[in-house]
Amino acid sequence: IVCHVGATVNYLMPYAFMREANVLGTLEVLKLMCRGKSKVLHYFSTTSITKSENRNEVPVSYSLSELSQLGGYNQTKFVAETLVLNAAKKGLSVVI
């Protein structure tokens, strides 16, 4: 089991400020999950940013104007959650 809890949380800063920790950090965790023995990823989300009612589906896409209104932190969480959900869709064992 791999638990991913880490994030930079700041509702005032822009996407670019948190991208490295929240998006690229999640990408690195997903790369780790693909190495060696199979593992289950427990991804802890602080926001329910996806539009999907079913947490096992890739979320409905936001329009650019909707995404820009989310604020930097929520934007990074949306991108990170989409990465995780897409990995689950491709067969990675994931619990959000």
Buried (B, 14 or more C-beta within 10 A) or exposed (E): EEEBEEBBEEEEBEBEBBBEBBBEBBBEBBEEBEEEEEBEBBBEBEEEBBEEEEBEEBBEEBEEEEBEEBBBBBBBBBBBBBBBBEBBEEEBBBEB
